[in-house]
Amino acid sequence: MERICRGVRGAVTVEENTRDAILRETRRLLALMIRLNGIEPEDVASAIFTTTRDLNAEFPALAARQLGWWDVPLLCGHEMDVPGQLPRVVRILVHWNTTKAQQDIVHVYLGDAARLRPDKAQLPPIDWADLEAWIEHQLRIFHHRREERAS
């Protein structure tokens, strides 16, 4: 089957404008997008991360590096400042080479961001403990690799 570039979307709300909160929620969102769609870093063409203007304490793309996307081109930006928009939202658009059909891609909307796309808010059952364990494993690899590069 031919591989073509598809987009997979996700969004999550963040409780506060802190580095830890932005990275924690972005990692969780991206990890779920990865796991539900079987995304491998070498198949990712690029990813765009945006935040509402009330989130500026950290670049959310750092979360992708923390999950092992060392060589993927990443870009951060702010969403348009539309009056009445949902506050404190991180959005992700991943351009990904896959054999999946468009209708088979699982887009992920967490927290209050589910209001942005109620038609995409239903997710299959999630083993949250397993997901968090996978994220922690990726973080250990990230910190080890960063230490190796520093020495």
C-alpha positions in Angstrom: 0.0 0.0 0.0 1.3 3.5 -0.9 2.4 5.8 1.9 1.1 9.4 1.7 1.4 12.4 3.9 -1.6 12.8 6.2 -2.4 15.3 9.0 -3.3 14.2 12.5 -4.7 16.8 14.9 -4.9 17.2 18.6 -5.6 19.8 21.2 -5.6 20.0 25.0 -6.3 22.6 27.6 -3.6 23.6 30.1 -4.6 24.6 33.7 -1.9 27.3 34.1 0.7 29.1 32.2 3.8 27.4 33.6 6.6 25.4 31.9 5.7 22.2 33.7 1.9 22.4 32.9 2.5 23.2 29.2 5.0 20.4 28.8 3.0 17.8 30.9 -0.2 18.3 28.9 1.6 18.5 25.5 3.5 15.3 26.2 0.3 13.6 27.2 -1.5 14.8 24.1 1.3 13.9 21.7 1.9 10.5 23.4 -1.7 9.7 22.9 -1.7 10.8 19.3 1.4 8.6 18.7 0.1 5.6 20.5 -3.4 5.6 19.0 -2.1 6.1 15.4 1.1 4.0 15.5 3.2 7.0 14.6 7.0 6.4 14.3 9.3 9.5 14.4 11.0 8.5 11.1 7.5 8.7 9.4 6.8 12.3 10.6 7.5 15.0 8.0 6.9 17.9 10.4 4.8 19.1 13.3 3.3 22.4 14.2 2.5 23.4 17.8 0.3 26.4 18.6 -0.9 27.9 21.8 -3.5 30.5 22.6 -1.7 33.8 23.5 -2.3 33.2 27.2 0.3 30.3 27.1 3.9 31.5 26.7 5.9 30.0 29.6 7.5 27.3 27.3 7.7 26.1 23.7 5.3 23.1 23.5 7.5 21.5 20.8 10.0 20.7 23.5 7.6 18.0 24.5 8.1 16.3 21.2 11.9 16.3 21.7 11.3 14.8 25.2 9.4 12.0 23.5 12.2 11.2 21.1 11.5 13.4 18.1 15.1 14.5 17.8 15.2 14.9 14.0 11.6 15.9 13.2 11.2 19.6 12.0 9.1 21.4 14.6 7.5 24.8 14.7 5.7 26.7 17.4 3.3 29.7 17.1 0.3 31.4 18.5 -3.3 30.8 17.4 -5.3 33.8 16.1 -6.6 35.9 19.0 -10.3 35.4 18.2 -12.7 37.0 20.8 -14.4 34.4 23.0 -11.9 31.6 22.1 -11.3 28.8 24.5 -8.4 29.8 26.8 -5.1 28.0 27.5 -5.1 25.6 24.6 -2.2 23.8 23.0 -2.9 22.5 19.5 -0.8 20.1 17.4 -0.8 19.3 13.7 1.5 16.4 12.7 2.3 15.8 9.0 2.8 12.1 8.9 3.6 9.5 6.1 1.2 6.6 6.5 -0.7 4.0 4.7 -3.8 4.8 6.8 -6.9 6.2 5.1 -8.0 9.6 6.3 -11.1 8.2 8.1 -8.9 5.8 10.0 -6.7 8.5 11.7 -7.5 9.1 15.3 -7.5 12.8 16.2 -7.2 13.6 19.9 -9.0 16.3 21.9 -8.5 16.3 25.6 -9.9 18.3 28.5 -12.0 21.3 27.6 -10.5 21.1 24.1 -13.0 18.4 23.4 -15.5 21.2 22.9 -13.5 22.3 19.8 -14.3 19.1 17.9 -17.1 17.2 19.7 -17.3 15.0 16.6 -13.7 13.8 17.3 -13.8 13.8 21.1 -14.8 10.1 21.5 -11.6 8.1 22.1 -11.1 4.3 22.4 -10.5 3.1 26.0 -7.1 4.4 27.2 -4.8 2.7 29.7 -3.6 6.0 31.3 -1.1 4.2 33.6 0.5 2.5 30.6 0.6 5.8 28.7 2.2 7.7 31.7 4.8 4.9 32.1 5.7 5.2 28.4 6.1 9.0 28.7 8.3 8.5 31.8 10.5 6.0 29.9 10.8 8.5 27.0 11.8 11.3 29.5 14.5 9.1 31.0 15.9 8.5 27.5 15.7 12.3 26.7 17.6 13.2 29.9 20.2 10.6 29.3 20.8 11.7 25.7 21.0 15.3 26.7 23.6 14.5 29.4 25.6 12.5 26.9 25.6 15.5 24.5 26.6 17.9 27.2 29.7 15.9 28.2 
